[in-house]
Amino acid sequence: MDLHKLLNSITPEIYQNLKTAVELGKWADGNKLSSEQRQLCMQAVIAYEHKHLPPEEHTGYIPPEPHTYCGDEDGHEHDHAEQEKPIKWVE
């Protein structure tokens, strides 16, 4: 079986079992995952999520923060074109 067929055969139950195994570092029967097994399980989890889940449900998803433009000192917003500003000397 090639890798694509294997990844396509992952069911939601298998996905959850793999995800739990990665999180705990052991299989459901208590046997410890080897480093290679943990890496392969994580790759399978990520591949499943990419194919079947919306981005906000992916492992490691960080929601974007809205960007707010702070404007100038007077609170006025400007277009982002380069403008010359005088240097303020602080004594």
C-alpha positions, 0 to 999 in steps of 0.5 A: 500500500502506498502512502496516499492510499494509507492516508486516505484510509484513515477514519475519524476513529483512527485519526483520534487514536493517532492524535491521542497516541501522539499527545500521550506518547503511548498507544491505547494499550500502554506501549510507548511510541518510539520517536519514529512512530510519534513522528509518523503518527503526527504526520498522519494527523496533520495530513488528515486534518489538512484534508478533512478539517477546517484550518481553525481545527488544525493542530497548532492553529493560531487565529490571526489577530486583526491589524489596527493601524494606529495613525499619527500623533493626532489620531488621524489615519493616513494612507500608508504612503511614505511621508517625511516627518520632522525629527523630534529632539528630546532633551 
